[in-house]
Amino acid sequence: MTLRVTWPFIVMVLLLAACATASLQVLSGVRAFVAGESLWTKGQKDAIYHLHQYAINGSPQSFDGFVRAIDIPLGDRAARLALQPGQVQTDVAREGFLRGGNHPDDIDSLIWLLRYFDHLDLVKKPVSHWLIGDEYINALRELSHEIHQRNTDGTADAATRQRWQDAIYEINAGVTPVARNFSEALGESSRQIVLLLMWTNMGMAAVLIVLTLWHTQGLLEQRRRAEQALEAEREQARTTLTAIGDGVVTTNTQGQVLYMNPAAEALLARPAAQATGQPLAQLLVFDGEAPPLSADTLVQNILRSGSAALGNVHTTLVRPDQTVVPVKLVGSPIRHRDVLTGAVLVLHDVTREQHYVEQLSWQASHDALTGLVNRREFEHRLEALLAQPRPVGREGSLLYVDMDQFKLINDTCGHQAGDEMLREVCRMLQSHLREGDTLARLGGDEFGILLKDCPAGPSARIAEQLRQAGQELRLNWGGQQLRTGLSIGMVQLIPALTSIQEAMRVADMACYRAKEGGRNRVFIYQTEDIEMSRREGEMDWVRRLRLALEHNQFQLHAQAIAPLQPSGESGLHMEVLLRLREDDGQLIAPGCFIPAAEHYGMMTSIDRWVIRHTLETLARRQHQPGLPQVHTCAINLSGTSLGDDSLLKLIRSALADSGVDPHMLCFEITETSAISHLPNAVRLMKELQQLGCRFALDDFGAGMSSFNYLKHLPVDYLKIDGSFVKDMLHDPANRAMVEMIHHIGHVMGKQTIAEFAESQAIVEALREIGVDYAQGYALARPVPLEDYLALGNPPRPESARGAGVAQGHTPPHSTPFPQQRPA
Ligand SMILES: Nc1nc2c(ncn2[C@@H]2O[C@H](COP(=O)(O)OP(=O)(O)OP(=O)(O)O)[C@@H](O)[C@H]2O)c(=O)[nH]1
C-alpha cells in the first residue's frame, strides 16, 4: 500500500541520485582531464627546458631530466591512442595515463570521459589542441635523438648547438600557444560542462518538483474523492436507516445507546437525542417472557457471539406508556478491524404480519360474505364433536339447512339482493341458536348447524323454530318484500355415526328429503329410514359413476332383436346395453345405477358416453371383411338427454367422426321421457330422422297416456313394455294389451318389438299375434358388443330359427343378468 502511493517519489529520488552521480562522474573526469593537461603542459615545458640544457651542455643529467619530462606527454599520448574508437585498450590507456603522472584514482574518470564523450565538442575541442601539441612533442623527441646522438659521439660543435637551441626555441614558440589553447579549451569545456550539469540538475530538480506536485495533487484528489464517497455512503446509510421501517439501535460494548433511527424512535417512543448514551436496558423492556428477556442479556449475547448473534427472536416490547408492540429482533456484533466495538439491534414491528396471519387464518376458516365459519371449519368442529364421548340421549344434532327457491331471488332481483338475503338468513339463524352452537355457511345457500349436547326433542324444536323463522323472514328490497323458506335436514349424532363424511351425507340426504317433500319443512333422519339408506346408496353410486365415466369403466353389450315375421331384413339387429365394470371385474347391471344417475343428473353424460363409444365400435367393425353387416343398432336415450339442446350436435359430430351410416341407428326413448320432454323430443326426432336415423318408443304401454301422444311422436318402432309380454301366456289382460299395442302400432304404421321374450312359447305367441320383432333370453342373451359384432347372433332356441333369426356362434362372454333396464 505504502509502495503504491510512494513509488513515483522513489523513482524521482533515484533519478535525481543517478543524475547527481553522473554529474559527479563527469566533473571528476573533467577535473582529471584538467589536471592531466596541466601535467602534460608541465612535462612538455620541462622536456623543452632539459633538452635546451642538454643541447647547451650535453650533460647526461639534463638528458635524463628530458627523458623523464617527455615521458609525461608521451604517456598521455599513448593513453589517448589506446582509446581510439574501434581499438580501445583500457590497460594500455591506464598505463599511459600513469606514465603521464595522473593520479591512479583519476584514471578511470579520464578513460570514461575520453572514451564515451570524445564525440562531444566539449571534449573534441581540447583534444584537437592536445593533438597539435603532440606534433611538437614528436618534433622535440626527434630533436632529442639527434642531440643525444651527437653528444654521445662528441661531434656537436657550437654552431650545431646553436641550431639545436634555435630549433628548441622554435618548438617552444610553437607549442606554447598550443598548450595555452589546450588549457583554455579545456577550461572552457569544463566551465561549459559545469554549467550544463548545473542546468541538467536544475532541470531534473524542476521536473521532480513538477512531478511531485502532480502526484501530490493526484493523491489529494484521490483522497477528496474517497472522502466524498465515504460521505455519500454515510449519507446513504443515514437515509436508508431513516427510511426503513425497522427500528435500528446501535450500542457500544457497555450496552449504551449510540444511535437510533427514526423507526426505532417511534417504536420505543423516545427521541434519539434522549436515548443516546443511556443503557439499552432502560429503553427496551420486554413482556411475556418466562424468564423475562432483558436488554442487557440480549446485548451480551450479541457481543459474545461470533457473527450474527440473534436471529428472529419474537417478543413483545413494552413502551413507556405501557402500550405493547409485538416485535421480531435481529442482532449482530459490530467490529472494527477485528475489534469488537458494539452491537446493532434491528427491531421489526410484526403487528401487521400478526394481523395478516390472523386475517388469513380467519379467511381460511370463515365465509367472507356472512362472516360465519365455512365448511372446512364446520367439518373440523363436527369431527371434534364426533371424536368426543357423547352421552346417550344428548348426542347433539347436525342440521343441514338449504334455502328454498333462492335462485329466484338472484334471478329476479340480482345477486346483491341474494347476498343480502343470505346475510339476513344468517342473522336470523344465529339469533335462534344457543351459545356454543355452531352455525356455518357450507356453500351457496346451504348452512350447517351443530347443536351440541342437545337431545333429539329440543333439537327438533330448534329446527322447527328455524324453519318457521325462515318462512316468516322478509327482506325489503327496493320496495319488494323478498321471502324464502328453509328446508332442513336433521340428524341426531348417535354413536353409530362416526365419520364426518357419513354424518354430512345423511344430513344432506335429510335436507334433500325435506326439499323432496315440498320444501319449507324439517326432515329428521331416522336410523332405520330405509328410503334414506337407499339414497345413501345412491350417493355412493354418484361417486362410482363419476369415476366410471372418467376412467371408461363402462362396457357396452348388445342383445339381438330377432324378426318374428318374414321381413327380408338382413344384417344384425340389436339393442346396445350398458354395464358397469367393477374393479374386481364384476359387471353391474344398469338397473342398479340408472336410478341414482337419473336422480343426480348424470344421465346426459352417460348417454353421451354410450353414443360416442357405440359409434366408435361400429366404425371399427363395419369395414372389417367377413363380419356380418349391421342392419339396426338401437341406442337408448334418457329423458334428460332429450331436453339437452346440445345432444343433436354431439350425435352429428359423432356420426361425422366415425363415418357410421345414420340409417343404421335407432334411438330408443321411453314413452314417459318422450312425453315429459315432448316438444324437445319431437324436434330431436325430426332432426335425426332427416339424417336417416330411426326411433323406437321404449316400454310402450307402461304409461297408459301413451296412445294420446303416439300420434305426435314420429317413431318407427313401438317396443311393447316387457311387463305385458312376460306374463302374456298366463294373463289374458296382458296378452290383450300386447295385441292392442301391436294392432294400434300397425294401424299407425309402426313396427312392433316385444321385450322380455323369455320363453319359446312367448315367442310363438308373439309371432301368432303378428308382432314384428322380439327380444329376450329365449332368442339371445346380451353379449359384449365387440363379440356380437364379430360373431353375429348367439345360438337361439330351435323354435326361433323359423322366424328368421340369423345364425351365429356362442359368444364367449354371455352375461347372466335377468332382463334388465337397458342403457
Ligand atoms: N347472491 C348469491 N347467490 C349465490 C351465492 N352462492 C350461490 N348462489 C346462488 O344460489 C343459488 C342456489 O340455488 P339452488 O340451491 O341450486 O336452488 P334454489 O333456487 O335454492 O332451489 P332449491 O334449493 O331447490 O329450493 C344458485 O343460483 C347460485 O348461483 C352467493 O354467494 N350469493
PDBQT file of the ligand as one rigid body, heavy atoms in Angstrom, charges set to zero:
ROOT
HETATM    1  N1  LIG A 901     -76.368 -13.965  -4.317  1.00  0.00    +0.000 N 
HETATM    2  C1  LIG A 901     -75.650 -15.069  -4.163  1.00  0.00    +0.000 A 
HETATM    3  N2  LIG A 901     -76.057 -16.205  -4.762  1.00  0.00    +0.000 NA
HETATM    4  C2  LIG A 901     -75.344 -17.330  -4.586  1.00  0.00    +0.000 A 
HETATM    5  C3  LIG A 901     -74.171 -17.346  -3.838  1.00  0.00    +0.000 A 
HETATM    6  N3  LIG A 901     -73.674 -18.616  -3.879  1.00  0.00    +0.000 NA
HETATM    7  C4  LIG A 901     -74.525 -19.352  -4.627  1.00  0.00    +0.000 A 
HETATM    8  N4  LIG A 901     -75.550 -18.579  -5.054  1.00  0.00    +0.000 N 
HETATM    9  C5  LIG A 901     -76.660 -18.964  -5.869  1.00  0.00    +0.000 C 
HETATM   10  O1  LIG A 901     -77.537 -19.694  -5.045  1.00  0.00    +0.000 OA
HETATM   11  C6  LIG A 901     -78.371 -20.461  -5.886  1.00  0.00    +0.000 C 
HETATM   12  C7  LIG A 901     -78.557 -21.805  -5.246  1.00  0.00    +0.000 C 
HETATM   13  O2  LIG A 901     -79.576 -22.405  -5.937  1.00  0.00    +0.000 OA
HETATM   14  P1  LIG A 901     -80.092 -23.850  -5.608  1.00  0.00    +0.000 P 
HETATM   15  O3  LIG A 901     -79.921 -24.170  -4.163  1.00  0.00    +0.000 OA
HETATM   16  O4  LIG A 901     -79.446 -24.789  -6.571  1.00  0.00    +0.000 OA
HETATM   17  O5  LIG A 901     -81.573 -23.745  -5.982  1.00  0.00    +0.000 OA
HETATM   18  P2  LIG A 901     -82.720 -22.944  -5.249  1.00  0.00    +0.000 P 
HETATM   19  O6  LIG A 901     -83.200 -21.858  -6.127  1.00  0.00    +0.000 OA
HETATM   20  O7  LIG A 901     -82.355 -22.554  -3.861  1.00  0.00    +0.000 OA
HETATM   21  O8  LIG A 901     -83.760 -24.072  -5.252  1.00  0.00    +0.000 OA
HETATM   22  P3  LIG A 901     -83.968 -25.232  -4.199  1.00  0.00    +0.000 P 
HETATM   23  O9  LIG A 901     -82.734 -25.352  -3.407  1.00  0.00    +0.000 OA
HETATM   24  O10 LIG A 901     -84.240 -26.435  -4.996  1.00  0.00    +0.000 OA
HETATM   25  O11 LIG A 901     -85.118 -24.797  -3.361  1.00  0.00    +0.000 OA
HETATM   26  C8  LIG A 901     -77.698 -20.506  -7.254  1.00  0.00    +0.000 C 
HETATM   27  O12 LIG A 901     -78.438 -19.714  -8.161  1.00  0.00    +0.000 OA
HETATM   28  C9  LIG A 901     -76.339 -19.869  -7.012  1.00  0.00    +0.000 C 
HETATM   29  O13 LIG A 901     -75.915 -19.109  -8.148  1.00  0.00    +0.000 OA
HETATM   30  C10 LIG A 901     -73.737 -16.127  -3.228  1.00  0.00    +0.000 A 
HETATM   31  O14 LIG A 901     -72.725 -16.054  -2.548  1.00  0.00    +0.000 OA
HETATM   32  N5  LIG A 901     -74.513 -15.036  -3.409  1.00  0.00    +0.000 N 
ENDROOT
TORSDOF 0
